[in-house]
Amino acid sequence: MVRVVDEFRPNAILLSSGFDAHRRDPLGGMGVTEQAYGEITKRIVEAAQRHAAGRVLSLLEGGYDMEGLAASVDEHVRALA
C-alpha cells in the first residue's frame, strides 16, 4: 500500500480506520494484532510526511471486541502522534 502512496504522491491521506480484523474480533476472522495496526499507521504517517506535509485524517470505524478495539485504537493514535 505504501508503494502505491509513493507513486501517487497525495496532498493528504484520509483513513477509514476500522479494527474488525483484530485477532480478538468475533466477526472479522482475521489475526491482526494491535501492534500491527500501530505499524501500519506508522508507515502511513511516514508516507504522509514524504508527500503530504504530514497531513493525515483518520476516522474511527470501529470493531466488535471492545478490548481489541481499545488496544488497537491506542496503538493507532500513538502512531499518529
PDB file of N, CA, C and O in Angstrom:
ATOM      1  N   MET A   1       0.815  -1.179   0.000  1.00  0.00           N
ATOM      2  CA  MET A   1       0.000   0.000   0.000  1.00  0.00           C
ATOM      3  C   MET A   1       0.866   1.253   0.000  1.00  0.00           C
ATOM      4  O   MET A   1       0.559   2.210  -0.711  1.00  0.00           O
ATOM      5  N   VAL A   2       1.930   1.267   0.775  1.00  0.00           N
ATOM      6  CA  VAL A   2       2.788   2.447   0.833  1.00  0.00           C
ATOM      7  C   VAL A   2       3.422   2.698  -0.529  1.00  0.00           C
ATOM      8  O   VAL A   2       3.616   3.851  -0.914  1.00  0.00           O
ATOM      9  N   ARG A   3       3.744   1.651  -1.253  1.00  0.00           N
ATOM     10  CA  ARG A   3       4.301   1.816  -2.595  1.00  0.00           C
ATOM     11  C   ARG A   3       3.340   2.585  -3.490  1.00  0.00           C
ATOM     12  O   ARG A   3       3.762   3.449  -4.259  1.00  0.00           O
ATOM     13  N   VAL A   4       2.052   2.275  -3.393  1.00  0.00           N
ATOM     14  CA  VAL A   4       1.039   2.980  -4.181  1.00  0.00           C
ATOM     15  C   VAL A   4       0.976   4.448  -3.766  1.00  0.00           C
ATOM     16  O   VAL A   4       0.872   5.330  -4.619  1.00  0.00           O
ATOM     17  N   VAL A   5       1.039   4.713  -2.464  1.00  0.00           N
ATOM     18  CA  VAL A   5       1.045   6.097  -1.971  1.00  0.00           C
ATOM     19  C   VAL A   5       2.270   6.826  -2.509  1.00  0.00           C
ATOM     20  O   VAL A   5       2.166   7.978  -2.932  1.00  0.00           O
ATOM     21  N   ASP A   6       3.417   6.177  -2.499  1.00  0.00           N
ATOM     22  CA  ASP A   6       4.632   6.797  -3.018  1.00  0.00           C
ATOM     23  C   ASP A   6       4.506   7.116  -4.505  1.00  0.00           C
ATOM     24  O   ASP A   6       5.018   8.138  -4.961  1.00  0.00           O
ATOM     25  N   GLU A   7       3.841   6.266  -5.255  1.00  0.00           N
ATOM     26  CA  GLU A   7       3.650   6.519  -6.682  1.00  0.00           C
ATOM     27  C   GLU A   7       2.640   7.639  -6.920  1.00  0.00           C
ATOM     28  O   GLU A   7       2.834   8.468  -7.809  1.00  0.00           O
ATOM     29  N   PHE A   8       1.579   7.669  -6.147  1.00  0.00           N
ATOM     30  CA  PHE A   8       0.506   8.652  -6.333  1.00  0.00           C
ATOM     31  C   PHE A   8       0.878  10.030  -5.786  1.00  0.00           C
ATOM     32  O   PHE A   8       0.499  11.046  -6.368  1.00  0.00           O
ATOM     33  N   ARG A   9       1.619  10.076  -4.670  1.00  0.00           N
ATOM     34  CA  ARG A   9       2.062  11.310  -4.018  1.00  0.00           C
ATOM     35  C   ARG A   9       0.893  12.248  -3.712  1.00  0.00           C
ATOM     36  O   ARG A   9       0.795  13.325  -4.300  1.00  0.00           O
ATOM     37  N   PRO A  10       0.013  11.850  -2.806  1.00  0.00           N
ATOM     38  CA  PRO A  10      -1.185  12.643  -2.498  1.00  0.00           C
ATOM     39  C   PRO A  10      -0.859  13.913  -1.708  1.00  0.00           C
ATOM     40  O   PRO A  10       0.221  14.048  -1.134  1.00  0.00           O
ATOM     41  N   ASN A  11      -1.821  14.838  -1.696  1.00  0.00           N
ATOM     42  CA  ASN A  11      -1.702  16.064  -0.898  1.00  0.00           C
ATOM     43  C   ASN A  11      -2.118  15.829   0.546  1.00  0.00           C
ATOM     44  O   ASN A  11      -1.740  16.592   1.434  1.00  0.00           O
ATOM     45  N   ALA A  12      -2.886  14.787   0.785  1.00  0.00           N
ATOM     46  CA  ALA A  12      -3.344  14.407   2.126  1.00  0.00           C
ATOM     47  C   ALA A  12      -3.734  12.937   2.070  1.00  0.00           C
ATOM     48  O   ALA A  12      -4.016  12.401   0.998  1.00  0.00           O
ATOM     49  N   ILE A  13      -3.748  12.294   3.222  1.00  0.00           N
ATOM     50  CA  ILE A  13      -4.168  10.894   3.310  1.00  0.00           C
ATOM     51  C   ILE A  13      -5.342  10.812   4.271  1.00  0.00           C
ATOM     52  O   ILE A  13      -5.258  11.271   5.411  1.00  0.00           O
ATOM     53  N   LEU A  14      -6.434  10.225   3.804  1.00  0.00           N
ATOM     54  CA  LEU A  14      -7.632  10.021   4.616  1.00  0.00           C
ATOM     55  C   LEU A  14      -7.740   8.539   4.932  1.00  0.00           C
ATOM     56  O   LEU A  14      -7.658   7.701   4.034  1.00  0.00           O
ATOM     57  N   LEU A  15      -7.923   8.213   6.204  1.00  0.00           N
ATOM     58  CA  LEU A  15      -8.020   6.820   6.632  1.00  0.00           C
ATOM     59  C   LEU A  15      -9.408   6.520   7.166  1.00  0.00           C
ATOM     60  O   LEU A  15      -9.944   7.269   7.982  1.00  0.00           O
ATOM     61  N   SER A  16      -9.975   5.445   6.711  1.00  0.00           N
ATOM     62  CA  SER A  16     -11.169   4.881   7.323  1.00  0.00           C
ATOM     63  C   SER A  16     -10.653   3.764   8.224  1.00  0.00           C
ATOM     64  O   SER A  16     -10.379   2.658   7.758  1.00  0.00           O
ATOM     65  N   SER A  17     -10.522   4.056   9.505  1.00  0.00           N
ATOM     66  CA  SER A  17      -9.785   3.193  10.430  1.00  0.00           C
ATOM     67  C   SER A  17     -10.702   2.228  11.167  1.00  0.00           C
ATOM     68  O   SER A  17     -11.163   2.500  12.276  1.00  0.00           O
ATOM     69  N   GLY A  18     -10.953   1.103  10.529  1.00  0.00           N
ATOM     70  CA  GLY A  18     -11.721   0.037  11.157  1.00  0.00           C
ATOM     71  C   GLY A  18     -10.776  -0.976  11.773  1.00  0.00           C
ATOM     72  O   GLY A  18      -9.677  -1.196  11.266  1.00  0.00           O
ATOM     73  N   PHE A  19     -11.198  -1.590  12.859  1.00  0.00           N
ATOM     74  CA  PHE A  19     -10.332  -2.513  13.583  1.00  0.00           C
ATOM     75  C   PHE A  19     -10.973  -3.892  13.747  1.00  0.00           C
ATOM     76  O   PHE A  19     -10.626  -4.628  14.670  1.00  0.00           O
ATOM     77  N   ASP A  20     -11.892  -4.242  12.870  1.00  0.00           N
ATOM     78  CA  ASP A  20     -12.570  -5.531  12.999  1.00  0.00           C
ATOM     79  C   ASP A  20     -11.745  -6.697  12.463  1.00  0.00           C
ATOM     80  O   ASP A  20     -12.200  -7.840  12.506  1.00  0.00           O
ATOM     81  N   ALA A  21     -10.542  -6.431  11.959  1.00  0.00           N
ATOM     82  CA  ALA A  21      -9.641  -7.525  11.584  1.00  0.00           C
ATOM     83  C   ALA A  21      -8.769  -7.950  12.768  1.00  0.00           C
ATOM     84  O   ALA A  21      -7.919  -8.830  12.630  1.00  0.00           O
ATOM     85  N   HIS A  22      -8.980  -7.328  13.929  1.00  0.00           N
ATOM     86  CA  HIS A  22      -8.203  -7.677  15.126  1.00  0.00           C
ATOM     87  C   HIS A  22      -8.407  -9.150  15.467  1.00  0.00           C
ATOM     88  O   HIS A  22      -9.492  -9.695  15.265  1.00  0.00           O
ATOM     89  N   ARG A  23      -7.391  -9.773  15.970  1.00  0.00           N
ATOM     90  CA  ARG A  23      -7.422 -11.224  16.262  1.00  0.00           C
ATOM     91  C   ARG A  23      -8.509 -11.607  17.249  1.00  0.00           C
ATOM     92  O   ARG A  23      -8.977 -12.746  17.224  1.00  0.00           O
ATOM     93  N   ARG A  24      -8.928 -10.693  18.121  1.00  0.00           N
ATOM     94  CA  ARG A  24      -9.968 -10.993  19.114  1.00  0.00           C
ATOM     95  C   ARG A  24     -11.377 -10.725  18.600  1.00  0.00           C
ATOM     96  O   ARG A  24     -12.352 -11.100  19.251  1.00  0.00           O
ATOM     97  N   ASP A  25     -11.499 -10.089  17.455  1.00  0.00           N
ATOM     98  CA  ASP A  25     -12.811  -9.697  16.956  1.00  0.00           C
ATOM     99  C   ASP A  25     -13.627 -10.933  16.565  1.00  0.00           C
ATOM    100  O   ASP A  25     -13.143 -11.779  15.812  1.00  0.00           O
ATOM    101  N   PRO A  26     -14.850 -11.042  17.065  1.00  0.00           N
ATOM    102  CA  PRO A  26     -15.647 -12.236  16.800  1.00  0.00           C
ATOM    103  C   PRO A  26     -16.188 -12.324  15.373  1.00  0.00           C
ATOM    104  O   PRO A  26     -16.564 -13.408  14.927  1.00  0.00           O
ATOM    105  N   LEU A  27     -16.233 -11.220  14.660  1.00  0.00           N
ATOM    106  CA  LEU A  27     -16.802 -11.231  13.313  1.00  0.00           C
ATOM    107  C   LEU A  27     -15.759 -11.184  12.210  1.00  0.00           C
ATOM    108  O   LEU A  27     -16.015 -11.655  11.102  1.00  0.00           O
ATOM    109  N   GLY A  28     -14.589 -10.626  12.492  1.00  0.00           N
ATOM    110  CA  GLY A  28     -13.586 -10.411  11.453  1.00  0.00           C
ATOM    111  C   GLY A  28     -12.929 -11.677  10.939  1.00  0.00           C
ATOM    112  O   GLY A  28     -12.682 -11.804   9.740  1.00  0.00           O
ATOM    113  N   GLY A  29     -12.643 -12.614  11.832  1.00  0.00           N
ATOM    114  CA  GLY A  29     -11.997 -13.854  11.418  1.00  0.00           C
ATOM    115  C   GLY A  29     -10.566 -13.667  10.927  1.00  0.00           C
ATOM    116  O   GLY A  29     -10.053 -14.507  10.188  1.00  0.00           O
ATOM    117  N   MET A  30      -9.923 -12.589  11.323  1.00  0.00           N
ATOM    118  CA  MET A  30      -8.552 -12.307  10.903  1.00  0.00           C
ATOM    119  C   MET A  30      -7.632 -12.446  12.112  1.00  0.00           C
ATOM    120  O   MET A  30      -8.081 -12.800  13.202  1.00  0.00           O
ATOM    121  N   GLY A  31      -6.366 -12.173  11.921  1.00  0.00           N
ATOM    122  CA  GLY A  31      -5.412 -12.331  13.011  1.00  0.00           C
ATOM    123  C   GLY A  31      -4.544 -11.117  13.255  1.00  0.00           C
ATOM    124  O   GLY A  31      -3.407 -11.257  13.705  1.00  0.00           O
ATOM    125  N   VAL A  32      -5.048  -9.930  12.970  1.00  0.00           N
ATOM    126  CA  VAL A  32      -4.248  -8.715  13.101  1.00  0.00           C
ATOM    127  C   VAL A  32      -4.116  -8.336  14.576  1.00  0.00           C
ATOM    128  O   VAL A  32      -5.101  -8.342  15.314  1.00  0.00           O
ATOM    129  N   THR A  33      -2.903  -8.010  14.998  1.00  0.00           N
ATOM    130  CA  THR A  33      -2.667  -7.585  16.379  1.00  0.00           C
ATOM    131  C   THR A  33      -2.720  -6.064  16.466  1.00  0.00           C
ATOM    132  O   THR A  33      -2.650  -5.364  15.456  1.00  0.00           O
ATOM    133  N   GLU A  34      -2.843  -5.572  17.691  1.00  0.00           N
ATOM    134  CA  GLU A  34      -2.820  -4.122  17.888  1.00  0.00           C
ATOM    135  C   GLU A  34      -1.467  -3.535  17.491  1.00  0.00           C
ATOM    136  O   GLU A  34      -1.397  -2.401  17.017  1.00  0.00           O
ATOM    137  N   GLN A  35      -0.388  -4.307  17.683  1.00  0.00           N
ATOM    138  CA  GLN A  35       0.933  -3.835  17.275  1.00  0.00           C
ATOM    139  C   GLN A  35       1.005  -3.681  15.756  1.00  0.00           C
ATOM    140  O   GLN A  35       1.632  -2.751  15.249  1.00  0.00           O
ATOM    141  N   ALA A  36       0.366  -4.587  15.043  1.00  0.00           N
ATOM    142  CA  ALA A  36       0.343  -4.484  13.584  1.00  0.00           C
ATOM    143  C   ALA A  36      -0.418  -3.239  13.140  1.00  0.00           C
ATOM    144  O   ALA A  36       0.003  -2.557  12.205  1.00  0.00           O
ATOM    145  N   TYR A  37      -1.531  -2.939  13.800  1.00  0.00           N
ATOM    146  CA  TYR A  37      -2.252  -1.706  13.469  1.00  0.00           C
ATOM    147  C   TYR A  37      -1.361  -0.488  13.690  1.00  0.00           C
ATOM    148  O   TYR A  37      -1.368   0.440  12.882  1.00  0.00           O
ATOM    149  N   GLY A  38      -0.602  -0.488  14.769  1.00  0.00           N
ATOM    150  CA  GLY A  38       0.321   0.617  15.025  1.00  0.00           C
ATOM    151  C   GLY A  38       1.382   0.732  13.947  1.00  0.00           C
ATOM    152  O   GLY A  38       1.704   1.834  13.502  1.00  0.00           O
ATOM    153  N   GLU A  39       1.927  -0.399  13.525  1.00  0.00           N
ATOM    154  CA  GLU A  39       2.961  -0.394  12.489  1.00  0.00           C
ATOM    155  C   GLU A  39       2.397   0.075  11.150  1.00  0.00           C
ATOM    156  O   GLU A  39       3.044   0.846  10.442  1.00  0.00           O
ATOM    157  N   ILE A  40       1.213  -0.377  10.803  1.00  0.00           N
ATOM    158  CA  ILE A  40       0.570   0.073   9.562  1.00  0.00           C
ATOM    159  C   ILE A  40       0.391   1.588   9.592  1.00  0.00           C
ATOM    160  O   ILE A  40       0.701   2.279   8.622  1.00  0.00           O
ATOM    161  N   THR A  41      -0.111   2.094  10.713  1.00  0.00           N
ATOM    162  CA  THR A  41      -0.327   3.533  10.846  1.00  0.00           C
ATOM    163  C   THR A  41       0.990   4.286  10.749  1.00  0.00           C
ATOM    164  O   THR A  41       1.062   5.327  10.096  1.00  0.00           O
ATOM    165  N   LYS A  42       2.024   3.775  11.387  1.00  0.00           N
ATOM    166  CA  LYS A  42       3.346   4.410  11.338  1.00  0.00           C
ATOM    167  C   LYS A  42       3.826   4.539   9.899  1.00  0.00           C
ATOM    168  O   LYS A  42       4.352   5.584   9.516  1.00  0.00           O
ATOM    169  N   ARG A  43       3.655   3.507   9.108  1.00  0.00           N
ATOM    170  CA  ARG A  43       4.099   3.541   7.707  1.00  0.00           C
ATOM    171  C   ARG A  43       3.283   4.539   6.891  1.00  0.00           C
ATOM    172  O   ARG A  43       3.815   5.205   6.003  1.00  0.00           O
ATOM    173  N   ILE A  44       1.995   4.639   7.195  1.00  0.00           N
ATOM    174  CA  ILE A  44       1.155   5.614   6.501  1.00  0.00           C
ATOM    175  C   ILE A  44       1.576   7.035   6.874  1.00  0.00           C
ATOM    176  O   ILE A  44       1.654   7.906   6.007  1.00  0.00           O
ATOM    177  N   VAL A  45       1.846   7.271   8.151  1.00  0.00           N
ATOM    178  CA  VAL A  45       2.300   8.594   8.603  1.00  0.00           C
ATOM    179  C   VAL A  45       3.629   8.951   7.928  1.00  0.00           C
ATOM    180  O   VAL A  45       3.818  10.093   7.508  1.00  0.00           O
ATOM    181  N   GLU A  46       4.529   8.008   7.823  1.00  0.00           N
ATOM    182  CA  GLU A  46       5.810   8.267   7.153  1.00  0.00           C
ATOM    183  C   GLU A  46       5.592   8.650   5.696  1.00  0.00           C
ATOM    184  O   GLU A  46       6.250   9.559   5.191  1.00  0.00           O
ATOM    185  N   ALA A  47       4.677   7.971   5.019  1.00  0.00           N
ATOM    186  CA  ALA A  47       4.359   8.319   3.631  1.00  0.00           C
ATOM    187  C   ALA A  47       3.733   9.708   3.555  1.00  0.00           C
ATOM    188  O   ALA A  47       4.026  10.472   2.635  1.00  0.00           O
ATOM    189  N   ALA A  48       2.880  10.033   4.511  1.00  0.00           N
ATOM    190  CA  ALA A  48       2.262  11.366   4.543  1.00  0.00           C
ATOM    191  C   ALA A  48       3.321  12.442   4.774  1.00  0.00           C
ATOM    192  O   ALA A  48       3.219  13.537   4.221  1.00  0.00           O
ATOM    193  N   GLN A  49       4.317  12.146   5.569  1.00  0.00           N
ATOM    194  CA  GLN A  49       5.395  13.115   5.793  1.00  0.00           C
ATOM    195  C   GLN A  49       6.209  13.335   4.523  1.00  0.00           C
ATOM    196  O   GLN A  49       6.672  14.446   4.266  1.00  0.00           O
ATOM    197  N   ARG A  50       6.383  12.286   3.731  1.00  0.00           N
ATOM    198  CA  ARG A  50       7.139  12.407   2.481  1.00  0.00           C
ATOM    199  C   ARG A  50       6.379  13.189   1.421  1.00  0.00           C
ATOM    200  O   ARG A  50       6.981  13.957   0.671  1.00  0.00           O
ATOM    201  N   HIS A  51       5.064  13.005   1.350  1.00  0.00           N
ATOM    202  CA  HIS A  51       4.306  13.515   0.205  1.00  0.00           C
ATOM    203  C   HIS A  51       3.229  14.532   0.540  1.00  0.00           C
ATOM    204  O   HIS A  51       2.815  15.286  -0.341  1.00  0.00           O
ATOM    205  N   ALA A  52       2.766  14.579   1.771  1.00  0.00           N
ATOM    206  CA  ALA A  52       1.569  15.375   2.078  1.00  0.00           C
ATOM    207  C   ALA A  52       1.782  16.315   3.263  1.00  0.00           C
ATOM    208  O   ALA A  52       0.830  16.671   3.957  1.00  0.00           O
ATOM    209  N   ALA A  53       3.021  16.710   3.489  1.00  0.00           N
ATOM    210  CA  ALA A  53       3.335  17.602   4.613  1.00  0.00           C
ATOM    211  C   ALA A  53       2.780  17.056   5.930  1.00  0.00           C
ATOM    212  O   ALA A  53       2.416  17.822   6.822  1.00  0.00           O
ATOM    213  N   GLY A  54       2.717  15.714   6.046  1.00  0.00           N
ATOM    214  CA  GLY A  54       2.245  15.071   7.270  1.00  0.00           C
ATOM    215  C   GLY A  54       0.744  15.078   7.467  1.00  0.00           C
ATOM    216  O   GLY A  54       0.264  14.706   8.538  1.00  0.00           O
ATOM    217  N   ARG A  55      -0.008  15.493   6.461  1.00  0.00           N
ATOM    218  CA  ARG A  55      -1.469  15.601   6.611  1.00  0.00           C
ATOM    219  C   ARG A  55      -2.132  14.224   6.535  1.00  0.00           C
ATOM    220  O   ARG A  55      -2.146  13.576   5.488  1.00  0.00           O
ATOM    221  N   VAL A  56      -2.682  13.799   7.677  1.00  0.00           N
ATOM    222  CA  VAL A  56      -3.419  12.534   7.781  1.00  0.00           C
ATOM    223  C   VAL A  56      -4.700  12.813   8.557  1.00  0.00           C
ATOM    224  O   VAL A  56      -4.665  13.423   9.626  1.00  0.00           O
ATOM    225  N   LEU A  57      -5.818  12.369   8.025  1.00  0.00           N
ATOM    226  CA  LEU A  57      -7.096  12.437   8.733  1.00  0.00           C
ATOM    227  C   LEU A  57      -7.567  11.006   8.927  1.00  0.00           C
ATOM    228  O   LEU A  57      -7.738  10.267   7.957  1.00  0.00           O
ATOM    229  N   SER A  58      -7.776  10.613  10.177  1.00  0.00           N
ATOM    230  CA  SER A  58      -8.209   9.259  10.495  1.00  0.00           C
ATOM    231  C   SER A  58      -9.598   9.297  11.112  1.00  0.00           C
ATOM    232  O   SER A  58      -9.828  10.005  12.093  1.00  0.00           O
ATOM    233  N   LEU A  59     -10.516   8.544  10.543  1.00  0.00           N
ATOM    234  CA  LEU A  59     -11.884   8.436  11.046  1.00  0.00           C
ATOM    235  C   LEU A  59     -12.085   7.044  11.621  1.00  0.00           C
ATOM    236  O   LEU A  59     -11.870   6.048  10.931  1.00  0.00           O
ATOM    237  N   LEU A  60     -12.492   6.970  12.873  1.00  0.00           N
ATOM    238  CA  LEU A  60     -12.689   5.690  13.539  1.00  0.00           C
ATOM    239  C   LEU A  60     -13.938   5.000  13.009  1.00  0.00           C
ATOM    240  O   LEU A  60     -15.030   5.568  13.032  1.00  0.00           O
ATOM    241  N   GLU A  61     -13.767   3.777  12.533  1.00  0.00           N
ATOM    242  CA  GLU A  61     -14.883   2.970  12.043  1.00  0.00           C
ATOM    243  C   GLU A  61     -15.321   1.933  13.062  1.00  0.00           C
ATOM    244  O   GLU A  61     -16.488   1.540  13.071  1.00  0.00           O
ATOM    245  N   GLY A  62     -14.419   1.479  13.920  1.00  0.00           N
ATOM    246  CA  GLY A  62     -14.811   0.573  14.984  1.00  0.00           C
ATOM    247  C   GLY A  62     -14.315  -0.848  14.826  1.00  0.00           C
ATOM    248  O   GLY A  62     -13.421  -1.137  14.030  1.00  0.00           O
ATOM    249  N   GLY A  63     -14.912  -1.717  15.597  1.00  0.00           N
ATOM    250  CA  GLY A  63     -14.626  -3.133  15.697  1.00  0.00           C
ATOM    251  C   GLY A  63     -15.632  -3.703  16.680  1.00  0.00           C
ATOM    252  O   GLY A  63     -16.428  -2.954  17.247  1.00  0.00           O
ATOM    253  N   TYR A  64     -15.615  -5.011  16.895  1.00  0.00           N
ATOM    254  CA  TYR A  64     -16.672  -5.643  17.688  1.00  0.00           C
ATOM    255  C   TYR A  64     -16.192  -6.270  18.991  1.00  0.00           C
ATOM    256  O   TYR A  64     -17.003  -6.780  19.765  1.00  0.00           O
ATOM    257  N   ASP A  65     -14.907  -6.240  19.240  1.00  0.00           N
ATOM    258  CA  ASP A  65     -14.375  -6.693  20.523  1.00  0.00           C
ATOM    259  C   ASP A  65     -13.811  -5.463  21.221  1.00  0.00           C
ATOM    260  O   ASP A  65     -12.835  -4.880  20.748  1.00  0.00           O
ATOM    261  N   MET A  66     -14.401  -5.067  22.322  1.00  0.00           N
ATOM    262  CA  MET A  66     -14.048  -3.796  22.956  1.00  0.00           C
ATOM    263  C   MET A  66     -12.598  -3.749  23.439  1.00  0.00           C
ATOM    264  O   MET A  66     -11.952  -2.708  23.320  1.00  0.00           O
ATOM    265  N   GLU A  67     -12.074  -4.850  23.981  1.00  0.00           N
ATOM    266  CA  GLU A  67     -10.677  -4.856  24.425  1.00  0.00           C
ATOM    267  C   GLU A  67      -9.726  -4.760  23.238  1.00  0.00           C
ATOM    268  O   GLU A  67      -8.758  -4.000  23.270  1.00  0.00           O
ATOM    269  N   GLY A  68     -10.003  -5.527  22.202  1.00  0.00           N
ATOM    270  CA  GLY A  68      -9.174  -5.461  20.997  1.00  0.00           C
ATOM    271  C   GLY A  68      -9.266  -4.104  20.327  1.00  0.00           C
ATOM    272  O   GLY A  68      -8.267  -3.573  19.842  1.00  0.00           O
ATOM    273  N   LEU A  69     -10.462  -3.546  20.300  1.00  0.00           N
ATOM    274  CA  LEU A  69     -10.668  -2.224  19.719  1.00  0.00           C
ATOM    275  C   LEU A  69      -9.884  -1.170  20.497  1.00  0.00           C
ATOM    276  O   LEU A  69      -9.183  -0.350  19.905  1.00  0.00           O
ATOM    277  N   ALA A  70     -10.004  -1.191  21.821  1.00  0.00           N
ATOM    278  CA  ALA A  70      -9.304  -0.200  22.653  1.00  0.00           C
ATOM    279  C   ALA A  70      -7.794  -0.287  22.460  1.00  0.00           C
ATOM    280  O   ALA A  70      -7.128   0.737  22.309  1.00  0.00           O
ATOM    281  N   ALA A  71      -7.256  -1.489  22.465  1.00  0.00           N
ATOM    282  CA  ALA A  71      -5.811  -1.665  22.303  1.00  0.00           C
ATOM    283  C   ALA A  71      -5.357  -1.224  20.911  1.00  0.00           C
ATOM    284  O   ALA A  71      -4.295  -0.620  20.763  1.00  0.00           O
ATOM    285  N   SER A  72      -6.159  -1.525  19.902  1.00  0.00           N
ATOM    286  CA  SER A  72      -5.816  -1.152  18.531  1.00  0.00           C
ATOM    287  C   SER A  72      -5.878   0.351  18.330  1.00  0.00           C
ATOM    288  O   SER A  72      -4.992   0.935  17.705  1.00  0.00           O
ATOM    289  N   VAL A  73      -6.918   0.978  18.856  1.00  0.00           N
ATOM    290  CA  VAL A  73      -7.044   2.433  18.745  1.00  0.00           C
ATOM    291  C   VAL A  73      -5.889   3.110  19.475  1.00  0.00           C
ATOM    292  O   VAL A  73      -5.349   4.105  18.991  1.00  0.00           O
ATOM    293  N   ASP A  74      -5.511   2.586  20.626  1.00  0.00           N
ATOM    294  CA  ASP A  74      -4.385   3.144  21.373  1.00  0.00           C
ATOM    295  C   ASP A  74      -3.113   3.124  20.526  1.00  0.00           C
ATOM    296  O   ASP A  74      -2.412   4.133  20.438  1.00  0.00           O
ATOM    297  N   GLU A  75      -2.816   1.997  19.912  1.00  0.00           N
ATOM    298  CA  GLU A  75      -1.621   1.890  19.060  1.00  0.00           C
ATOM    299  C   GLU A  75      -1.726   2.819  17.855  1.00  0.00           C
ATOM    300  O   GLU A  75      -0.747   3.456  17.467  1.00  0.00           O
ATOM    301  N   HIS A  76      -2.906   2.891  17.273  1.00  0.00           N
ATOM    302  CA  HIS A  76      -3.149   3.738  16.101  1.00  0.00           C
ATOM    303  C   HIS A  76      -2.897   5.207  16.440  1.00  0.00           C
ATOM    304  O   HIS A  76      -2.189   5.904  15.713  1.00  0.00           O
ATOM    305  N   VAL A  77      -3.475   5.670  17.537  1.00  0.00           N
ATOM    306  CA  VAL A  77      -3.327   7.079  17.929  1.00  0.00           C
ATOM    307  C   VAL A  77      -1.879   7.391  18.301  1.00  0.00           C
ATOM    308  O   VAL A  77      -1.377   8.466  17.974  1.00  0.00           O
ATOM    309  N   ARG A  78      -1.214   6.478  18.972  1.00  0.00           N
ATOM    310  CA  ARG A  78       0.203   6.696  19.311  1.00  0.00           C
ATOM    311  C   ARG A  78       1.038   6.854  18.041  1.00  0.00           C
ATOM    312  O   ARG A  78       1.947   7.683  17.992  1.00  0.00           O
ATOM    313  N   ALA A  79       0.734   6.065  17.025  1.00  0.00           N
ATOM    314  CA  ALA A  79       1.483   6.160  15.767  1.00  0.00           C
ATOM    315  C   ALA A  79       1.156   7.447  15.013  1.00  0.00           C
ATOM    316  O   ALA A  79       1.993   7.963  14.273  1.00  0.00           O
ATOM    317  N   LEU A  80      -0.047   7.961  15.196  1.00  0.00           N
ATOM    318  CA  LEU A  80      -0.412   9.227  14.552  1.00  0.00           C
ATOM    319  C   LEU A  80       0.284  10.419  15.201  1.00  0.00           C
ATOM    320  O   LEU A  80       0.536  11.432  14.548  1.00  0.00           O
ATOM    321  N   ALA A  81       0.594  10.292  16.494  1.00  0.00           N
ATOM    322  CA  ALA A  81       1.154  11.439  17.252  1.00  0.00           C
ATOM    323  C   ALA A  81       2.599  11.721  16.881  1.00  0.00           C
ATOM    324  O   ALA A  81       3.207  12.644  17.423  1.00  0.00           O
TER     325      ALA A  81
END
